């Protein structure tokens, strides 16, 4: 899951820098953070 989010993040950062994109990137960062730090996440800890 985190690997896929990382790939999406790279694609977004290389495209437009609009407010909508910035918000979406921030949302992905939040999701990644919650996923990696949630105790019951299947791939939470590396």
Secondary structure, 3 states (H helix, E strand, C coil): CHHHHHHHHHHHHCCCCCHHHHHHHHHHHHHHHHHHHCCCCCCCCC
